[in-house]
């Protein structure tokens, strides 16, 4: 069962975008699917084009479309974070290792719980 939790992304003008994030400590980036990004990018602001190539779990390489930097909130804890945007995801938002590190997340595999500091 995938670990999915609500995450808040804070736009430049105080707007809050809520996304259901799939937590994956094996993912080396945080990422949003293109479909969701096109629905919320006007509320987020502070995004820019990206030229980064992302290697998927199946080995394919996908070009990122955009990059966003800003404030990310999880359970009342806020950090400065970023994510890449790309086409063809099976999820809305991938909460990868870089964000987990910024939140100082600890994954208890026995209980299947993640705590943030």
N, C-alpha and C positions, 0 to 999 in steps of 0.2 A: 504494500500500500504506500503510495507516494506521500511524502510529508508536504502538505500545502497549508500556507498560512497567509493571512491578510497583511499586506505591507502598504504603507503610505509613502507616496512620492510628493514632495512639496514643490510647487511651481514658484516662479519668480515673484508673482504678485499675490502670494498667499493661497493660491488654489491648491487643493489637495486631490491627488489622484489615487484611488484605491485599486490595488491589483492583488489577485490571488497568485502568490509566488510558490513555485515548486522549489524546495530546498534541495540542493545537490552539492555536497562537499567535494565531489569529484570534478565539478565543472570549474574550469580555470578563469571564467568570466561570468559576470552577471549579464543577462540579456533579456530583451523584450521582443516578442514576435511583431512583425511588421503590421499585421492587422490591428492589434491593440494600439501600437504606436500611432498609427494614422488617426485613431479615434481620440487620442489624448494629447498629442503633441502641442496643440494650440494652448492647452491649459498648463503644460509643463514649462514651455520656453527653455532657454539655455541649452538647446541641442545644436549639434553641428554635424556636417557630413563626416563619414568615417571611411577610411581606406583600409581598415584592418581586415585581415582574412582570418576566419574562424574555422578550426578543424572540429568537425562533429564527432560524436562517439563512434559512428560507423566508418570514420576515416575520410569522408568527403570534406572538401573545403568550400566554404560559403563566404562570399563578400559581405561584410557588414554594410548597412545602408546609412546609419546615423549613430551618433553617440550622445548621451545625455549625462550631465554632471549636476548634482544638486543634493538636497537634503533627503535622506531616506529614514523613515521611522518604522520601528518594529516594537510593539508592546511598550510604547512610551519612551523608548530609547532612540535618540536621533544621532545619525552620523552623516558625514559628507561622503557621498558615494557616486558611482557612475555605472552605466550599463551600455552595451552595444545593442543595436537593433538589426535583425536580419529576417529574411523570408523563410518560411517553411518550418516553423516550430510546431510541436505538438502540445504546447503549453503557452500561457499568456506571458509569464515572467519567470525567468530562471534565476534563483537566488544562489549564486555560485560562491566559490571559496573566497574571492576578494571581499565580498560583502560580509560573509561569515567572519572573516578575520577582523574587519573593521568593527563589527559588533562584539568581538571577543567571544564568539559563540563556542559553546562546549556541547558536543553531541554524546549523549549517553546511549550507546547502542543497545544495551540490555533493556532499558526502559523505553527506547525509541523516542527520546525527548531531546530537544535543543534548548539550552538556556543562554541568555545573553546578559552581558554585564553593563 
